[in-house]
Amino acid sequence: MIDLHTHTLLSDGTLLPTELVVRAAATGYSALAITDHVDDTNIEEVVEGLLTVKAVHGWQDFTLIAGVELTHIKPDRIATLTERARSLGAGLVVCHGETLVEPVPQGTNLAAIEAGVDILAHPGLLTEEECRLAARKGVLFEVSGRKGHSLANGHVVSMARKYGVGLVFNTDAHAPSDLMSHKMATKILKGAGLTDEECERVWQNAQGLVERAR
């Protein structure tokens, strides 16, 4: 199992980064990105903290990626913070997309894609313009395993398929109970309308991000 969108006590999760890694490994994970919520006030603290955990601990046969999730920020700040996260050493930049269940600023999806984030998380009711640009920029859309955010999974899959945008699956875990097996994640992908072949491409996309972020 590869999961590229999770949270810890560094933002609104319930576990320390080290404990989340241990629990994920016990669940059968091979790679995990911790992508705590950031804005201008805490991006340095979060990235530096996760890089410290990665450097100090290190796990055999397990990959930890220090990432961020740009969350509820003004669209005109997304490009700047994407660049800032990468300059600090973040291996993965996720942007909190225009989910159906939270008041995300309008224009966030488009600004994140223009900025070239790695993953647009739970992007909600994507438009043709956003999909065409994401396909050109290589930005991946997330199929979400999280309650609420998953409500638009069918639309996300349909639009990604139509416009040739790559997909990844993530749990958006905030607590131990949010972690899940590869088998369960694949069931959610199929429930969103993906074929077996398309599910395999989802996991290949995730593996590609892991290799790039090592």
N, C-alpha and C positions, 0 to 999 in steps of 0.2 A: 504494500500500500504506500502510495505517495500522496502527501497532503501539503499543499502549498499556501494555505491560508488558515492560521490559527492564532490564538491570543493567550496571553499570560497575565500575571499580576502587574506587568509593566504597563498594561492598559486596563481593560475591563475583564480579563480572564480570572480564573480562580486559583491557578497553580503557578508556582515558580517555573521559570524556563527549564531548569534541570528536571523537575518532577514531570513536566509535560513530556519531555523527551523519554524519560524512563517508562512512563505509561504508554506512550505511543509505540515504543519498541516492543513492549509486552503485548500490545494489541496486534502486532504483526507488521508494523510500519518498517520500511527501509529508509525513508527520507521524510523530513519534516521541515517546512519553513515556518518560523515564528514571525508573524507579520502584525505586530501590535499597532493599534491605532496611533497615528501621529498627526500633528499639525506643526505650526511654527514654534510652539512652546516646548515641545518635548522630543523632536526628531533626533537631536544629537544624543540625548540621554538614552533613548531606546536603542538606537543602532549601536552605540558604544557598549551598552550593557549586554546586548546579544552577542556582539563580537567577543566580549570578554568571556562569556559562558562558553562559546565555541572554542576559544583558544585554551582556556584553562581545563576544560573537562575532556572533550574528545571522546567519541564512542566508536568502538570497533564495529565494522559492518553496519554503520548507521550514519546517514548524512544529515547534519543540521545546517540549515540556511538561515542567516540573519537577514530578515526582511522588514518591510514596513507596509502598513495599509494607510494611505492618505485618506483621511476621513472627514467628510462634511466641511471641507474647506472651500473657499471661493474658487470658482473655475480658473480665474486668472492667476491663481497661486500654484496651480497643479504642476505646470512645467518647471517652475523654479524649485519646488520641493522635490520633484522627481530627480532633478539634477543634483540637488543637495544630498538626497539619500544615497545616491550612487557615489558621490564624492566622499561621503563618510565611510563607504565600504559595504553598504547594503547589497546583498547578492540578488535580491528580488524586490521589485516595486509593484505592489498591488494598489489599485485605487478602488475605493468604496463607490460602486456604481449607483445608478438611480433606481434602487430597489423600490418595489411597490409599497413597502411597509414602513419607510422612514422618510422624513422631509429633506431629502438630499437636494442641494441647489440645482436648479435646471441648468443644463449645459455642462454638467460634470462629466457625463459619458464622453461627449465630443472632445472636451479639453484633455481628458486623460488619454484618449486615443491619439490626439495630436501631439501630446507630450511623449508618446512612445512608452507608456508603462508596460510592464510585462503581462499583467493580468488585469482585466476589468472585472471586478467581482460583482456578482448578482446584479447585472446591468438593467434588469427590468424590461420595459417595452422599447427595445432597440429600434432605431430608425434605419432606413435604407442608407442614408448618408453616413451614419456611424459605422454600419457594417462594411460598406465599400472602403472607407478609410482604414478600418481595422485590418481588412484583408491586405491592403497595400503596405501598412505599417508593421504587420506581423504581431499585432496585439491579440492576445488570446482572451476569449470570453469564458467566464466561469459558469459551470452547472453546479448549483449549490445544494448541499445536503442539509442546510439549516432551515428550520421551520420559518415560515414567512418569506424569507428570501427565495425559497424554492418555488414560490407560486408562479413565477414567470419562466421556469425552466423550459417548458414546452415552446414558448415563443423564442427564447434564446437559441434553442437547438434548431428550430425551423429557420430562423434568420441566418444563423451561422452556416447551415447547410446550403441555403440559397446563394449566399454571397462568398462562400469559400473561406470562412473565418475558422481558425483553429479553436478547439475547446479544451478545457481542463475541468476536472472534478475536484472540488474542495469541500471540506466539512464546515469551515468557518467555526471551528471548535473554540468554545470558551470554558469548557469544563470537561472532566474525564468522560462523562457520559456522552459527549458529542463525538468522540473518536469512534471510528467504525472500521469494519473489515473491508478488504478489497471486494469481497463477494457482495456485501451490502451496498457498497458504493456503485458497483456495476449494475445492481438491480435498480438503483435510482436513475442511472443513466438510461437504462432500457425503458424505465417508466416515463422518461422524458421524450422517448421516441427514437433513441439511437439503436442501430443495428449492432450485431456482434462485431462486425468489421469496424464500424465507427467507434465503438467502445474501445477497441484495441488502439485506435489512433489517439484517443483521448489520453490513454496511459503512455503512449509514445511521446506525445507532446509534453506531458509532465516530466518524463525521464529526460527529455531534451533540456528543459529548464534546469533540472537538477545538475546535469553535467555542465551546463554553462555557468551555474552559480557556485560550483565547488570552489 
